[in-house]
Amino acid sequence: MEQARRRERRGPGRRRGIWAVVLLGLGALLIVEVGWGGLLFTKEYDLRSVPGPSMAPAHPSGSEVWLERLAARDVARGEVALFAPPASWGVDADLLGRVVAVGGDRISWAKGDAALTLNGKPLVEPYLKDPAVPAVVPFDVTVPEGRMFVMGDNRVDSADSHIRIADDGGSVPMSAAWGVAVGTPTGLLVAGAVALLGVPVLLTGGGLGIASLVARRRAARAL
């Protein structure tokens, strides 16, 4: 009978203690492991403010754009890249532009053309701010290997490759691009939310641990 009473007195504290250990471990795991994973994830992405109106309407001036950092690959045709312009352009800041041609491509435009011509075919560009203005200056360029031809979606307000034909044919080294525009990286947001969830879990575990300790001491004094 006495042993049953002792178990009854110790039971609530013991159960709380078990839950405390479980929640403390889970909370620490969420904060450390998931939070660390989210930190590593941020090294692959960067959030930047769009510098100027050249990429409207997809990326208006002052809006924010997520960029995936480039590692061991070139920028693909059609992607929007953030790149360091050549010194001859006289621009100190990074620029955001759409890659319309890459090494080996021939791209051109003549007055009166309804679209740019890429490798002998009209280039479909649904992203243009004004489809009636695919360019403002005539050009005809074959892009050297390892380089890219970059233009803004807002062609009437974009000092891009087709305006810089006198500078190496307007092309830019692929190595000058360090990031490409992507949608919001949901994995990063989920990792952050899960890591934050670990905080109340950890606090709950700590509270249960204290409650368990108090219950055990009371039970010990009652013996």
RAVENNOR-V669931 format. One record per pair of residues at least 12 apart in sequence whose ideal C-beta (glycine too) atoms are under 10 Angstrom apart, sorted by the first residue. I is the first residue (numbers start at 1). J is the second residue. D is the distance in Angstrom with one decimal. If there is no record, write none. Layout:
i->I j->J d->D
i->I j->J d->D
This chain:
i->2 j->223 d->9.2
i->5 j->219 d->9.8
i->5 j->222 d->9.0
i->5 j->223 d->8.8
i->6 j->219 d->7.8
i->6 j->220 d->9.9
i->6 j->222 d->9.3
i->6 j->223 d->6.7
i->7 j->219 d->9.9
i->8 j->219 d->8.9
i->9 j->215 d->8.5
i->9 j->216 d->9.0
i->9 j->218 d->8.0
i->9 j->219 d->3.8
i->9 j->220 d->8.5
i->9 j->221 d->9.9
i->9 j->222 d->5.9
i->9 j->223 d->7.4
i->10 j->215 d->8.1
i->10 j->216 d->6.8
i->10 j->219 d->5.2
i->10 j->220 d->8.6
i->10 j->223 d->9.4
i->11 j->215 d->9.1
i->11 j->219 d->8.9
i->12 j->211 d->8.7
i->12 j->212 d->8.2
i->12 j->215 d->5.3
i->12 j->216 d->9.2
i->12 j->218 d->9.7
i->12 j->219 d->8.3
i->13 j->211 d->7.8
i->13 j->212 d->4.8
i->13 j->213 d->7.5
i->13 j->214 d->7.7
i->13 j->215 d->3.2
i->13 j->216 d->4.2
i->13 j->217 d->8.4
i->13 j->218 d->8.0
i->13 j->219 d->6.1
i->13 j->220 d->9.5
i->14 j->212 d->7.3
i->14 j->215 d->8.4
i->14 j->216 d->7.7
i->14 j->219 d->9.4
i->15 j->208 d->9.1
i->15 j->212 d->8.0
i->15 j->215 d->9.2
i->16 j->207 d->9.2
i->16 j->208 d->4.8
i->16 j->209 d->7.6
i->16 j->210 d->9.0
i->16 j->211 d->5.1
i->16 j->212 d->3.7
i->16 j->213 d->8.8
i->16 j->214 d->9.1
i->16 j->215 d->6.4
i->16 j->216 d->9.0
i->17 j->208 d->7.6
i->17 j->209 d->6.8
i->17 j->211 d->8.9
i->17 j->212 d->3.8
i->17 j->213 d->7.8
i->17 j->215 d->8.5
i->17 j->216 d->7.5
i->18 j->208 d->8.9
i->18 j->212 d->8.3
i->19 j->204 d->8.6
i->19 j->205 d->7.4
i->19 j->208 d->5.1
i->19 j->209 d->8.8
i->19 j->211 d->9.5
i->19 j->212 d->8.1
i->20 j->204 d->8.6
i->20 j->205 d->5.0
i->20 j->206 d->7.3
i->20 j->207 d->8.0
i->20 j->208 d->3.9
i->20 j->209 d->3.6
i->20 j->210 d->8.1
i->20 j->211 d->7.9
i->20 j->212 d->5.6
i->20 j->213 d->8.9
i->21 j->205 d->7.5
i->21 j->208 d->8.9
i->21 j->209 d->7.7
i->21 j->212 d->9.2
i->22 j->201 d->9.6
i->22 j->205 d->7.2
i->22 j->208 d->9.0
i->23 j->198 d->10.0
i->23 j->200 d->9.6
i->23 j->201 d->5.5
i->23 j->202 d->7.2
i->23 j->203 d->8.9
i->23 j->204 d->5.3
i->23 j->205 d->3.0
i->23 j->206 d->8.2
i->23 j->207 d->8.9
i->23 j->208 d->6.4
i->23 j->209 d->8.6
i->24 j->201 d->8.4
i->24 j->202 d->6.3
i->24 j->203 d->9.6
i->24 j->204 d->8.9
i->24 j->205 d->3.7
i->24 j->206 d->6.6
i->24 j->208 d->8.5
i->24 j->209 d->6.7
i->25 j->201 d->9.5
i->25 j->202 d->9.4
i->25 j->205 d->7.7
i->26 j->197 d->9.7
i->26 j->198 d->7.5
i->26 j->201 d->5.6
i->26 j->202 d->8.2
i->26 j->204 d->9.7
i->26 j->205 d->7.4
i->27 j->197 d->8.5
i->27 j->198 d->4.6
i->27 j->199 d->7.1
i->27 j->200 d->7.9
i->27 j->201 d->3.8
i->27 j->202 d->2.9
i->27 j->203 d->7.5
i->27 j->204 d->7.6
i->27 j->205 d->5.6
i->27 j->206 d->8.4
i->28 j->198 d->7.2
i->28 j->201 d->8.9
i->28 j->202 d->6.4
i->28 j->205 d->8.7
i->29 j->198 d->7.3
i->29 j->201 d->9.2
i->29 j->202 d->9.7
i->30 j->194 d->5.9
i->30 j->195 d->6.0
i->30 j->196 d->8.6
i->30 j->197 d->5.9
i->30 j->198 d->2.9
i->30 j->199 d->8.4
i->30 j->200 d->10.0
i->30 j->201 d->6.4
i->30 j->202 d->8.0
i->31 j->194 d->9.3
i->31 j->195 d->5.6
i->31 j->196 d->8.6
i->31 j->197 d->9.0
i->31 j->198 d->3.9
i->31 j->199 d->6.8
i->31 j->201 d->8.7
i->31 j->202 d->6.7
i->32 j->195 d->8.7
i->32 j->198 d->8.1
i->33 j->191 d->10.0
i->33 j->194 d->9.6
i->33 j->195 d->8.8
i->33 j->198 d->9.1
i->34 j->190 d->9.0
i->34 j->191 d->5.6
i->34 j->192 d->8.7
i->34 j->193 d->9.3
i->34 j->194 d->4.7
i->34 j->195 d->4.8
i->34 j->196 d->9.6
i->34 j->197 d->8.7
i->34 j->198 d->7.0
i->35 j->191 d->7.4
i->35 j->192 d->7.9
i->35 j->194 d->8.3
i->35 j->195 d->3.7
i->35 j->196 d->8.6
i->35 j->198 d->7.3
i->35 j->199 d->9.9
i->36 j->191 d->9.3
i->36 j->195 d->8.6
i->37 j->187 d->9.1
i->37 j->188 d->9.8
i->37 j->191 d->5.7
i->37 j->194 d->9.2
i->37 j->195 d->8.5
i->38 j->187 d->8.3
i->38 j->188 d->6.2
i->38 j->189 d->8.9
i->38 j->190 d->8.4
i->38 j->191 d->3.2
i->38 j->192 d->5.4
i->38 j->193 d->9.3
i->38 j->194 d->8.0
i->38 j->195 d->5.8
i->38 j->196 d->10.0
i->39 j->188 d->9.8
i->39 j->191 d->8.6
i->39 j->192 d->9.6
i->39 j->195 d->9.0
i->40 j->191 d->9.2
i->41 j->185 d->7.2
i->41 j->187 d->6.1
i->41 j->188 d->5.0
i->41 j->189 d->9.8
i->41 j->190 d->9.7
i->41 j->191 d->5.9
i->41 j->192 d->9.1
i->42 j->185 d->8.9
i->42 j->188 d->6.3
i->42 j->191 d->8.9
i->42 j->192 d->9.1
i->43 j->69 d->7.4
i->44 j->67 d->9.7
i->44 j->68 d->6.4
i->44 j->69 d->5.6
i->44 j->70 d->10.0
i->44 j->71 d->8.4
i->44 j->179 d->9.8
i->44 j->185 d->8.0
i->44 j->187 d->9.5
i->44 j->188 d->8.7
i->45 j->66 d->5.8
i->45 j->67 d->6.6
i->45 j->68 d->5.9
i->45 j->69 d->6.8
i->45 j->179 d->8.4
i->45 j->182 d->7.5
i->45 j->184 d->9.4
i->45 j->185 d->5.1
i->45 j->187 d->9.3
i->45 j->188 d->6.3
i->46 j->65 d->9.3
i->46 j->66 d->7.5
i->46 j->67 d->4.8
i->46 j->68 d->8.4
i->46 j->69 d->6.4
i->46 j->82 d->8.5
i->46 j->178 d->8.9
i->46 j->179 d->6.2
i->47 j->64 d->5.7
i->47 j->65 d->7.5
i->47 j->66 d->5.7
i->47 j->67 d->7.5
i->47 j->184 d->9.3
i->47 j->185 d->9.5
i->47 j->188 d->9.7
i->48 j->63 d->9.9
i->48 j->64 d->6.9
i->48 j->65 d->5.8
i->48 j->66 d->8.2
i->48 j->67 d->5.8
i->48 j->82 d->6.5
i->48 j->94 d->8.0
i->48 j->96 d->8.0
i->48 j->179 d->7.9
i->48 j->181 d->9.1
i->49 j->61 d->8.8
i->49 j->62 d->6.3
i->49 j->63 d->7.4
i->49 j->64 d->5.8
i->49 j->65 d->8.0
i->49 j->96 d->9.9
i->50 j->62 d->6.4
i->50 j->63 d->5.0
i->50 j->64 d->7.2
i->50 j->65 d->5.7
i->50 j->80 d->9.9
i->50 j->82 d->9.4
i->50 j->96 d->5.9
i->50 j->181 d->9.2
i->51 j->82 d->8.7
i->51 j->91 d->9.5
i->51 j->93 d->5.7
i->51 j->94 d->6.9
i->51 j->95 d->6.6
i->51 j->96 d->6.3
i->52 j->93 d->8.9
i->52 j->95 d->7.8
i->52 j->96 d->7.9
i->52 j->152 d->8.4
i->52 j->154 d->9.1
i->52 j->157 d->7.9
i->52 j->158 d->8.3
i->52 j->159 d->8.9
i->53 j->129 d->8.9
i->53 j->152 d->8.2
i->53 j->153 d->9.8
i->53 j->154 d->5.7
i->53 j->156 d->9.6
i->53 j->157 d->5.2
i->53 j->158 d->8.1
i->54 j->95 d->7.6
i->54 j->96 d->7.1
i->54 j->97 d->6.8
i->54 j->98 d->9.4
i->54 j->129 d->9.5
i->54 j->150 d->9.9
i->54 j->151 d->8.6
i->54 j->152 d->3.2
i->54 j->153 d->7.3
i->54 j->154 d->5.3
i->54 j->155 d->8.6
i->54 j->156 d->9.6
i->54 j->157 d->6.0
i->54 j->158 d->3.7
i->54 j->159 d->7.4
i->54 j->160 d->6.8
i->55 j->80 d->6.7
i->55 j->95 d->9.3
i->55 j->96 d->5.2
i->55 j->97 d->7.0
i->55 j->98 d->7.3
i->55 j->127 d->9.0
i->55 j->129 d->9.0
i->55 j->151 d->9.9
i->55 j->152 d->5.6
i->55 j->153 d->5.3
i->55 j->154 d->6.7
i->55 j->157 d->9.9
i->55 j->158 d->7.9
i->55 j->181 d->8.5
i->56 j->129 d->5.4
i->56 j->152 d->8.3
i->56 j->153 d->6.6
i->56 j->154 d->4.7
i->56 j->157 d->8.0
i->56 j->158 d->9.4
i->57 j->127 d->8.1
i->57 j->128 d->8.9
i->57 j->129 d->5.3
i->57 j->130 d->9.8
i->57 j->153 d->7.1
i->57 j->154 d->7.7
i->58 j->80 d->7.3
i->58 j->96 d->9.9
i->58 j->98 d->8.6
i->58 j->127 d->5.5
i->58 j->128 d->9.6
i->58 j->129 d->8.7
i->58 j->153 d->5.7
i->58 j->154 d->9.4
i->58 j->181 d->8.3
i->59 j->80 d->7.0
i->59 j->96 d->6.4
i->59 j->98 d->9.7
i->59 j->127 d->9.8
i->59 j->152 d->9.6
i->59 j->153 d->7.8
i->59 j->154 d->9.6
i->59 j->181 d->6.9
i->60 j->129 d->9.8
i->60 j->154 d->9.2
i->61 j->154 d->9.3
i->61 j->157 d->9.4
i->64 j->184 d->9.7
i->65 j->80 d->7.8
i->65 j->82 d->8.1
i->65 j->96 d->7.1
i->65 j->179 d->9.2
i->65 j->180 d->9.9
i->65 j->181 d->5.1
i->65 j->182 d->8.4
i->65 j->183 d->9.8
i->65 j->184 d->9.8
i->66 j->179 d->9.1
i->66 j->180 d->9.8
i->66 j->181 d->7.0
i->66 j->182 d->5.3
i->66 j->183 d->6.9
i->66 j->184 d->5.8
i->66 j->185 d->6.0
i->66 j->188 d->8.7
i->67 j->80 d->9.0
i->67 j->81 d->8.6
i->67 j->82 d->5.6
i->67 j->94 d->9.9
i->67 j->96 d->8.8
i->67 j->178 d->8.1
i->67 j->179 d->3.4
i->67 j->180 d->6.5
i->67 j->181 d->6.0
i->67 j->182 d->7.0
i->67 j->185 d->10.0
i->68 j->179 d->6.1
i->68 j->180 d->5.5
i->68 j->181 d->8.0
i->68 j->182 d->4.7
i->68 j->183 d->9.8
i->68 j->185 d->7.8
i->69 j->82 d->9.7
i->69 j->178 d->6.4
i->69 j->179 d->5.3
i->69 j->180 d->8.8
i->70 j->82 d->9.5
i->70 j->83 d->9.9
i->70 j->174 d->8.9
i->70 j->175 d->9.4
i->70 j->177 d->6.3
i->70 j->178 d->5.7
i->70 j->179 d->6.1
i->70 j->180 d->6.7
i->71 j->178 d->9.9
i->73 j->174 d->9.3
i->73 j->180 d->9.4
i->74 j->99 d->9.2
i->74 j->102 d->7.1
i->74 j->103 d->8.3
i->74 j->146 d->8.1
i->74 j->147 d->9.8
i->74 j->148 d->7.8
i->74 j->174 d->4.7
i->74 j->175 d->9.0
i->74 j->177 d->8.1
i->75 j->98 d->9.9
i->75 j->99 d->5.1
i->75 j->102 d->7.5
i->75 j->148 d->5.9
i->75 j->150 d->8.9
i->75 j->172 d->9.7
i->75 j->174 d->6.3
i->75 j->176 d->9.7
i->75 j->177 d->5.0
i->75 j->178 d->9.8
i->75 j->179 d->9.3
i->75 j->180 d->5.9
i->76 j->99 d->7.0
i->76 j->102 d->7.5
i->76 j->148 d->9.6
i->76 j->180 d->8.1
i->77 j->98 d->9.2
i->77 j->99 d->5.6
i->77 j->100 d->6.9
i->77 j->101 d->6.6
i->77 j->102 d->5.3
i->77 j->105 d->7.4
i->77 j->107 d->9.9
i->77 j->118 d->8.3
i->77 j->123 d->9.5
i->77 j->148 d->8.3
i->77 j->149 d->9.2
i->78 j->98 d->7.1
i->78 j->99 d->6.7
i->78 j->100 d->7.8
i->78 j->102 d->9.8
i->78 j->123 d->9.7
i->78 j->125 d->9.2
i->78 j->127 d->9.0
i->79 j->97 d->9.9
i->79 j->98 d->7.3
i->79 j->99 d->5.4
i->79 j->102 d->9.9
i->79 j->148 d->9.4
i->79 j->177 d->8.9
i->79 j->180 d->4.7
i->79 j->181 d->7.3
i->79 j->182 d->9.2
i->80 j->96 d->6.4
i->80 j->97 d->7.0
i->80 j->98 d->5.1
i->80 j->99 d->7.6
i->80 j->127 d->8.8
i->80 j->150 d->9.2
i->80 j->152 d->9.7
i->80 j->153 d->8.3
i->80 j->179 d->9.5
i->80 j->180 d->6.4
i->80 j->181 d->4.0
i->80 j->182 d->9.0
i->81 j->94 d->9.7
i->81 j->95 d->8.9
i->81 j->96 d->7.3
i->81 j->97 d->6.5
i->81 j->98 d->7.8
i->81 j->99 d->5.8
i->81 j->148 d->7.5
i->81 j->150 d->6.9
i->81 j->172 d->8.8
i->81 j->174 d->9.1
i->81 j->176 d->8.7
i->81 j->177 d->4.2
i->81 j->178 d->8.3
i->81 j->179 d->6.9
i->81 j->180 d->5.2
i->81 j->181 d->7.5
i->82 j->94 d->5.3
i->82 j->95 d->7.3
i->82 j->96 d->5.3
i->82 j->97 d->8.4
i->82 j->176 d->9.7
i->82 j->177 d->6.9
i->82 j->178 d->6.5
i->82 j->179 d->4.6
i->82 j->180 d->7.6
i->82 j->181 d->7.5
i->83 j->95 d->6.1
i->83 j->96 d->8.1
i->83 j->97 d->7.0
i->83 j->99 d->9.1
i->83 j->148 d->8.1
i->83 j->150 d->6.8
i->83 j->172 d->5.9
i->83 j->173 d->8.6
i->83 j->174 d->8.9
i->83 j->175 d->9.2
i->83 j->176 d->4.5
i->83 j->177 d->4.1
i->83 j->178 d->7.1
i->83 j->179 d->8.4
i->83 j->180 d->9.7
i->84 j->172 d->8.5
i->84 j->173 d->9.1
i->84 j->175 d->9.1
i->84 j->176 d->4.8
i->84 j->177 d->8.1
i->84 j->178 d->7.6
i->85 j->97 d->9.1
i->85 j->150 d->8.8
i->85 j->159 d->8.9
i->85 j->160 d->9.3
i->85 j->161 d->9.6
i->85 j->164 d->8.5
i->85 j->167 d->9.5
i->85 j->172 d->6.9
i->85 j->176 d->7.3
i->86 j->164 d->7.9
i->86 j->167 d->6.2
i->86 j->168 d->7.0
i->86 j->170 d->9.5
i->86 j->171 d->9.0
i->86 j->172 d->6.4
i->86 j->173 d->7.8
i->86 j->176 d->7.4
i->87 j->167 d->9.4
i->88 j->164 d->7.6
i->88 j->166 d->8.5
i->88 j->167 d->4.3
i->88 j->168 d->7.5
i->89 j->159 d->7.5
i->89 j->160 d->9.4
i->89 j->161 d->9.6
i->89 j->163 d->9.2
i->89 j->164 d->6.0
i->89 j->167 d->6.6
i->89 j->170 d->9.5
i->89 j->172 d->8.8
i->90 j->159 d->9.3
i->90 j->164 d->9.8
i->90 j->167 d->9.7
i->91 j->159 d->7.6
i->94 j->176 d->9.1
i->94 j->177 d->9.5
i->94 j->178 d->8.1
i->94 j->179 d->8.9
i->95 j->150 d->7.7
i->95 j->152 d->8.6
i->95 j->158 d->9.2
i->95 j->159 d->8.4
i->95 j->160 d->7.9
i->95 j->172 d->9.0
i->95 j->176 d->9.5
i->95 j->177 d->10.0
i->96 j->150 d->9.1
i->96 j->152 d->8.0
i->96 j->153 d->9.7
i->96 j->158 d->9.9
i->96 j->179 d->9.3
i->96 j->181 d->7.3
i->97 j->148 d->9.0
i->97 j->149 d->9.4
i->97 j->150 d->3.7
i->97 j->151 d->6.2
i->97 j->152 d->5.6
i->97 j->153 d->8.6
i->97 j->158 d->7.4
i->97 j->159 d->9.8
i->97 j->160 d->5.5
i->97 j->161 d->7.6
i->97 j->172 d->8.4
i->97 j->177 d->9.2
i->98 j->125 d->8.3
i->98 j->127 d->7.1
i->98 j->128 d->9.5
i->98 j->148 d->9.9
i->98 j->149 d->9.7
i->98 j->150 d->6.7
i->98 j->151 d->5.9
i->98 j->152 d->7.0
i->98 j->153 d->6.0
i->98 j->158 d->9.5
i->98 j->160 d->8.7
i->98 j->181 d->9.1
i->99 j->143 d->9.8
i->99 j->148 d->4.8
i->99 j->149 d->7.1
i->99 j->150 d->5.7
i->99 j->151 d->8.5
i->99 j->161 d->9.4
i->99 j->172 d->9.0
i->99 j->174 d->9.2
i->99 j->177 d->8.0
i->99 j->180 d->8.6
i->100 j->116 d->6.6
i->100 j->118 d->7.1
i->100 j->123 d->6.7
i->100 j->125 d->7.7
i->100 j->134 d->9.8
i->100 j->135 d->10.0
i->100 j->143 d->9.4
i->100 j->148 d->8.5
i->100 j->149 d->5.6
i->100 j->150 d->7.2
i->100 j->151 d->5.2
i->100 j->160 d->9.1
i->100 j->161 d->8.0
i->100 j->162 d->8.7
i->101 j->116 d->8.6
i->101 j->118 d->6.2
i->101 j->119 d->8.4
i->101 j->123 d->8.6
i->101 j->141 d->7.7
i->101 j->142 d->8.9
i->101 j->143 d->5.0
i->101 j->147 d->9.2
i->101 j->148 d->7.0
i->101 j->149 d->4.0
i->101 j->150 d->8.8
i->101 j->151 d->9.0
i->101 j->161 d->8.5
i->101 j->170 d->10.0
i->101 j->171 d->8.2
i->102 j->143 d->6.2
i->102 j->144 d->10.0
i->102 j->145 d->8.8
i->102 j->146 d->9.1
i->102 j->147 d->7.7
i->102 j->148 d->5.3
i->102 j->149 d->7.6
i->102 j->171 d->9.3
i->102 j->174 d->7.8
i->103 j->142 d->9.3
i->103 j->143 d->5.5
i->103 j->144 d->6.1
i->103 j->145 d->3.8
i->103 j->146 d->5.6
i->103 j->147 d->5.7
i->103 j->148 d->7.5
i->103 j->149 d->9.5
i->103 j->171 d->8.5
i->103 j->174 d->7.7
i->104 j->119 d->8.8
i->104 j->142 d->7.7
i->104 j->143 d->6.7
i->104 j->144 d->8.4
i->104 j->145 d->6.2
i->104 j->146 d->9.9
i->104 j->147 d->9.8
i->105 j->118 d->6.2
i->105 j->119 d->5.9
i->105 j->123 d->10.0
i->105 j->141 d->8.7
i->105 j->142 d->7.3
i->105 j->143 d->5.0
i->105 j->147 d->9.9
i->105 j->148 d->9.0
i->105 j->149 d->7.2
i->105 j->171 d->9.9
i->106 j->118 d->7.4
i->106 j->119 d->5.7
i->106 j->120 d->7.6
i->106 j->140 d->7.5
i->106 j->141 d->7.1
i->106 j->142 d->4.6
i->106 j->143 d->7.6
i->106 j->149 d->9.9
i->107 j->119 d->7.8
i->107 j->123 d->7.5
i->107 j->135 d->9.8
i->107 j->139 d->7.8
i->107 j->140 d->8.0
i->107 j->141 d->5.8
i->107 j->142 d->8.1
i->107 j->143 d->6.9
i->107 j->149 d->5.7
i->107 j->151 d->9.1
i->107 j->161 d->9.0
i->107 j->162 d->8.5
i->107 j->170 d->9.6
i->107 j->171 d->9.8
i->108 j->120 d->9.5
i->108 j->123 d->9.9
i->108 j->135 d->9.2
i->108 j->138 d->8.0
i->108 j->139 d->6.2
i->108 j->140 d->3.8
i->108 j->141 d->6.9
i->108 j->142 d->9.2
i->108 j->162 d->9.5
i->109 j->123 d->9.2
i->109 j->134 d->6.1
i->109 j->135 d->4.2
i->109 j->136 d->9.1
i->109 j->137 d->8.1
i->109 j->138 d->6.0
i->109 j->139 d->6.0
i->109 j->140 d->7.9
i->109 j->141 d->9.8
i->109 j->151 d->9.9
i->109 j->155 d->9.7
i->109 j->162 d->7.2
i->110 j->135 d->9.1
i->110 j->138 d->5.2
i->110 j->139 d->8.8
i->110 j->140 d->7.9
i->111 j->135 d->9.0
i->111 j->136 d->9.7
i->111 j->137 d->9.3
i->111 j->138 d->5.8
i->112 j->138 d->9.6
i->113 j->134 d->7.0
i->113 j->135 d->8.0
i->113 j->138 d->8.7
i->114 j->131 d->8.4
i->114 j->132 d->8.1
i->114 j->134 d->7.2
i->115 j->128 d->9.3
i->115 j->131 d->8.4
i->115 j->134 d->5.2
i->115 j->135 d->9.2
i->116 j->128 d->10.0
i->116 j->134 d->5.2
i->116 j->135 d->6.5
i->116 j->139 d->9.2
i->116 j->149 d->9.7
i->116 j->151 d->8.2
i->116 j->155 d->9.7
i->116 j->162 d->8.6
i->117 j->134 d->9.6
i->117 j->140 d->8.6
i->118 j->149 d->9.5
i->119 j->142 d->9.8
i->122 j->134 d->9.3
i->125 j->151 d->9.0
i->125 j->153 d->7.9
i->125 j->155 d->9.4
i->126 j->153 d->10.0
i->127 j->153 d->5.0
i->127 j->154 d->10.0
i->128 j->151 d->9.6
i->128 j->152 d->9.5
i->128 j->153 d->5.6
i->128 j->154 d->7.9
i->128 j->155 d->6.8
i->129 j->152 d->8.7
i->129 j->153 d->5.7
i->129 j->154 d->4.4
i->129 j->155 d->7.5
i->129 j->156 d->7.9
i->129 j->157 d->8.5
i->129 j->158 d->9.5
i->130 j->153 d->9.4
i->130 j->154 d->7.6
i->130 j->155 d->7.0
i->130 j->156 d->6.7
i->131 j->155 d->9.8
i->132 j->155 d->9.8
i->133 j->154 d->9.0
i->133 j->155 d->5.1
i->133 j->156 d->5.6
i->134 j->151 d->8.9
i->134 j->155 d->6.4
i->134 j->162 d->9.6
i->135 j->151 d->7.6
i->135 j->155 d->5.7
i->135 j->156 d->9.6
i->135 j->158 d->9.8
i->135 j->160 d->9.5
i->135 j->162 d->5.5
i->135 j->163 d->9.2
i->136 j->155 d->5.9
i->136 j->156 d->6.1
i->136 j->157 d->9.5
i->136 j->158 d->8.7
i->136 j->162 d->7.8
i->136 j->163 d->7.6
i->137 j->155 d->9.5
i->137 j->162 d->5.8
i->137 j->163 d->6.0
i->137 j->164 d->9.7
i->137 j->165 d->7.3
i->137 j->170 d->9.7
i->138 j->162 d->8.8
i->138 j->165 d->9.2
i->139 j->161 d->8.5
i->139 j->162 d->5.1
i->139 j->163 d->8.9
i->139 j->164 d->9.7
i->139 j->165 d->5.1
i->139 j->169 d->8.5
i->139 j->170 d->7.1
i->140 j->165 d->9.0
i->140 j->169 d->9.6
i->141 j->161 d->7.9
i->141 j->162 d->8.1
i->141 j->165 d->6.7
i->141 j->168 d->9.7
i->141 j->169 d->4.7
i->141 j->170 d->6.3
i->141 j->171 d->7.1
i->142 j->169 d->7.8
i->142 j->171 d->9.4
i->143 j->161 d->8.9
i->143 j->169 d->7.3
i->143 j->170 d->8.9
i->143 j->171 d->5.1
i->143 j->172 d->9.6
i->144 j->168 d->8.0
i->144 j->169 d->7.4
i->144 j->171 d->6.2
i->144 j->173 d->9.3
i->145 j->174 d->9.3
i->146 j->171 d->9.2
i->146 j->173 d->6.5
i->146 j->174 d->5.6
i->146 j->175 d->7.7
i->147 j->161 d->9.6
i->147 j->168 d->7.8
i->147 j->169 d->8.4
i->147 j->170 d->9.5
i->147 j->171 d->4.0
i->147 j->172 d->6.2
i->147 j->173 d->5.6
i->147 j->174 d->6.3
i->147 j->175 d->9.3
i->147 j->176 d->9.0
i->148 j->161 d->8.1
i->148 j->171 d->6.4
i->148 j->172 d->5.6
i->148 j->173 d->7.9
i->148 j->174 d->5.7
i->148 j->176 d->8.4
i->148 j->177 d->7.1
i->149 j->161 d->4.7
i->149 j->162 d->7.6
i->149 j->164 d->10.0
i->149 j->169 d->8.1
i->149 j->170 d->6.3
i->149 j->171 d->5.3
i->149 j->172 d->7.7
i->150 j->162 d->9.0
i->150 j->164 d->9.5
i->150 j->170 d->8.3
i->150 j->171 d->8.2
i->150 j->172 d->5.7
i->150 j->176 d->9.3
i->150 j->177 d->8.5
i->151 j->163 d->8.9
i->151 j->170 d->9.0
i->160 j->172 d->9.3
